[in-house]
Amino acid sequence: NLYTEDNVAISGIHTHAGPGGYLQYLVYTVTSLGFVQQSFDAIVNAIVQSIVLAHHNLKPGSIFINQG
């Protein structure tokens, strides 16, 4: 319950290719015969695992603000 859609932002670089079945592009959808739950699950699981790993690697930090 620590991380929710209210406090997590996901960003990434774009891609011109990826596993079929998760994009809205016709070529990817046709070649995979539509939505592929396995592709979707793999992507979601990787995102979740990256958040878990980042959380376990938190270290103290400092924020400095300067004007001038």
Secondary structure as UniProt FT lines:
FT   TURN            5..7
FT   TURN            20..21
FT   HELIX           26..32
FT   HELIX           37..56
//
